[in-house]
Amino acid sequence: MTLALIDYGAGNLHSVDNALRKAGAEDVIITADADVVRRADRIVLPGVGAFRACRDALVAIPGMVDAMNEAVHERAVPFLGVCVGMQLLADAGEEFGRHEGLGWIGGTVRLIEPADPAIKVPHMGWNDVALANPSPLLEPGEAYFLHSYHFDVANPADIAAVTDHGGPLVAAVARDTVIGCQFHPEKSQSYGLSFLSRFLEWRP
């Protein structure tokens, strides 16, 4: 089983690679080659930083977005987006202006604006993950978060899990063979590794 870990300059690429291997992945290919992604059995899109910078870097790789669309939407390949990799699934992001996302899961990535001004942004550190809809991959627990923008999901059925930081925030999204997590599994110790292990074994 080949797992394509997309290399588009994301800062957490190698820590996600290490976590996938610890979780049991044997054939991880770190790649910026659209043909490798097109043929892969599983795909992981990491990401840290600003929505626009990540989107621009991904789109700049020749054929990559087309390859992702073909693999996921035509071959139903299991796909995981991590942090900004999850946010890129949205229709658009509002960081540094409004920018188009992949449009795989409806919604917009917006600035976290807690009801209580004493609650700090970014949302940083360990927090609870609570299931919003049944999921074969997610369990309740605690994971590590670091983000200032959140995925405001259009359809509640696409929300897999939530966390609370001055109000509910989406912790994970899921639809068909696509799952995305706002938390960092590579920093979430046993919780994150068990999540990645289930992703590796997932047969949607």
C-alpha positions as CSV (number, residue, x, y, z in Angstrom):
1,M,0.0,0.0,0.0
2,T,1.5,3.3,-1.1
3,L,0.8,6.4,0.9
4,A,1.6,9.7,-0.8
5,L,2.5,12.5,1.6
6,I,2.3,15.7,-0.4
7,D,5.3,17.9,-0.3
8,Y,4.4,21.5,-1.0
9,G,6.6,23.2,1.5
10,A,4.5,22.6,4.6
11,G,6.4,23.0,7.8
12,N,5.1,19.9,9.5
13,L,5.9,17.5,6.6
14,H,8.6,15.5,8.3
15,S,6.9,15.3,11.7
16,V,3.8,13.9,10.0
17,D,6.0,11.5,8.1
18,N,7.6,10.3,11.4
19,A,4.2,9.9,13.0
20,L,2.7,7.9,10.1
21,R,5.7,5.5,10.3
22,K,5.3,5.2,14.1
23,A,1.6,4.4,13.5
24,G,2.5,1.6,11.1
25,A,2.9,3.0,7.6
26,E,5.5,1.1,5.7
27,D,5.5,2.7,2.2
28,V,5.3,6.5,2.7
29,I,6.4,8.5,-0.3
30,I,7.1,12.2,0.3
31,T,6.3,13.6,-3.1
32,A,5.6,16.7,-5.2
33,D,4.9,14.5,-8.2
34,A,1.3,14.6,-9.3
35,D,1.6,11.2,-11.0
36,V,2.7,9.5,-7.7
37,V,-0.3,11.1,-6.0
38,R,-2.7,10.0,-8.8
39,R,-1.6,6.4,-8.3
40,A,-1.4,6.3,-4.5
41,D,-3.5,4.1,-2.3
42,R,-3.7,6.7,0.4
43,I,-3.0,10.5,0.4
44,V,-2.1,12.8,3.3
45,L,-2.0,16.6,2.9
46,P,-0.1,18.3,5.8
47,G,-0.1,22.0,6.4
48,V,0.9,24.8,8.8
49,G,0.8,28.5,8.4
50,A,-1.5,30.7,6.4
51,F,-4.3,29.4,4.2
52,R,-3.3,31.5,1.2
53,A,0.4,30.6,1.3
54,C,-0.4,26.9,1.5
55,R,-3.1,27.1,-1.2
56,D,-0.7,29.0,-3.6
57,A,2.1,26.5,-3.0
58,L,-0.2,23.5,-3.6
59,V,-1.7,25.0,-6.8
60,A,1.8,25.9,-8.1
61,I,2.8,22.2,-8.4
62,P,1.9,21.2,-12.0
63,G,-1.1,18.9,-12.1
64,M,-1.3,18.3,-8.3
65,V,-4.8,19.5,-7.6
66,D,-6.1,17.6,-10.7
67,A,-4.3,14.4,-9.5
68,M,-5.8,14.8,-6.0
69,N,-9.3,15.3,-7.4
70,E,-8.9,12.3,-9.7
71,A,-7.6,10.0,-6.9
72,V,-10.2,11.0,-4.3
73,H,-13.3,11.7,-6.4
74,E,-12.9,9.1,-9.2
75,R,-10.9,6.3,-7.4
76,A,-12.3,6.9,-3.9
77,V,-8.8,6.9,-2.4
78,P,-8.7,7.6,1.4
79,F,-7.5,11.1,2.0
80,L,-6.4,12.9,5.2
81,G,-5.8,16.6,5.6
82,V,-4.0,17.8,8.7
83,C,-4.4,21.4,10.1
84,V,-4.2,23.8,7.2
85,G,-4.4,20.6,5.0
86,M,-7.9,20.2,6.4
87,Q,-8.7,23.9,6.0
88,L,-7.8,23.7,2.3
89,L,-10.8,21.3,1.8
90,A,-13.1,24.3,2.3
91,D,-14.7,26.5,-0.3
92,A,-12.6,29.5,0.8
93,G,-10.4,30.9,3.5
94,E,-10.5,34.5,4.9
95,E,-6.9,34.8,6.1
96,F,-5.2,37.8,4.4
97,G,-8.2,38.3,2.1
98,R,-10.6,35.8,0.7
99,H,-9.0,32.9,-1.2
100,E,-10.5,29.9,-2.9
101,G,-10.0,26.4,-1.4
102,L,-10.4,23.0,-2.9
103,G,-14.2,23.1,-2.4
104,W,-14.4,19.4,-1.3
105,I,-16.4,20.2,1.9
106,G,-18.6,23.3,1.9
107,G,-17.7,26.1,4.3
108,T,-15.3,28.9,5.0
109,V,-12.2,29.2,7.1
110,R,-12.6,32.2,9.4
111,L,-10.8,33.9,12.3
112,I,-11.6,32.4,15.7
113,E,-13.6,35.0,17.6
114,P,-14.4,33.8,21.1
115,A,-17.5,35.2,22.8
116,D,-15.3,35.8,25.9
117,P,-12.6,38.3,25.2
118,A,-10.4,36.8,27.9
119,I,-10.0,33.6,25.8
120,K,-6.9,34.0,23.7
121,V,-6.3,33.4,20.0
122,P,-4.6,31.4,18.7
123,H,-6.2,28.3,20.2
124,M,-3.1,26.5,21.4
125,G,-2.5,23.4,23.5
126,W,-4.3,20.3,24.5
127,N,-8.1,20.3,24.3
128,D,-10.9,17.8,24.2
129,V,-12.1,16.2,21.0
130,A,-15.8,15.3,21.1
131,L,-17.6,13.3,18.3
132,A,-20.3,15.3,16.4
133,N,-21.2,12.4,14.2
134,P,-20.3,8.7,14.3
135,S,-16.8,8.1,12.8
136,P,-14.8,4.9,12.1
137,L,-11.6,6.8,12.6
138,L,-12.2,9.2,15.5
139,E,-12.7,8.6,19.2
140,P,-13.3,11.0,22.1
141,G,-10.1,12.2,23.7
142,E,-7.5,15.0,24.0
143,A,-5.4,16.3,21.1
144,Y,-3.0,19.1,20.5
145,F,-4.2,22.2,18.6
146,L,-2.5,25.3,17.3
147,H,-4.6,27.6,15.0
148,S,-6.1,31.1,14.8
149,Y,-8.6,30.3,12.0
150,H,-11.3,27.6,12.1
151,F,-13.3,25.8,9.5
152,D,-16.9,27.1,9.6
153,V,-18.6,24.1,8.0
154,A,-21.8,24.6,6.0
155,N,-23.4,21.2,6.5
156,P,-23.4,19.8,10.1
157,A,-23.3,16.3,8.6
158,D,-19.7,17.0,7.4
159,I,-18.6,17.7,11.0
160,A,-16.9,14.7,12.5
161,A,-15.7,16.2,15.8
162,V,-15.7,19.4,17.7
163,T,-13.7,21.0,20.5
164,D,-14.4,24.1,22.7
165,H,-12.5,27.3,22.8
166,G,-14.8,30.1,23.8
167,G,-17.5,28.2,21.9
168,P,-17.6,25.1,19.6
169,L,-14.9,24.8,16.9
170,V,-14.7,22.1,14.3
171,A,-11.9,19.6,15.3
172,A,-12.5,17.2,12.3
173,V,-14.5,17.0,9.1
174,A,-15.4,13.9,7.1
175,R,-17.2,13.0,3.9
176,D,-17.0,9.8,1.9
177,T,-13.3,8.8,1.8
178,V,-12.1,12.3,2.9
179,I,-11.2,13.1,6.5
180,G,-9.5,16.2,7.9
181,C,-8.4,17.1,11.4
182,Q,-7.7,20.5,12.8
183,F,-5.6,19.1,15.6
184,H,-2.1,17.9,15.0
185,P,-2.0,14.1,15.3
186,E,1.8,14.2,15.0
187,K,1.9,16.2,18.3
188,S,-1.0,14.4,20.0
189,Q,1.0,11.5,21.4
190,S,-1.0,8.2,21.8
191,Y,-4.3,9.8,20.7
192,G,-2.8,11.1,17.5
193,L,-0.9,7.8,16.7
194,S,-4.0,5.7,17.2
195,F,-6.0,8.0,14.9
196,L,-3.3,7.7,12.2
197,S,-3.2,3.9,12.7
198,R,-7.0,3.7,12.1
199,F,-6.6,5.9,9.0
200,L,-4.0,3.5,7.7
201,E,-6.3,0.6,8.2
202,W,-9.4,2.4,6.9
203,R,-11.4,0.6,4.2
204,P,-14.2,3.1,3.4
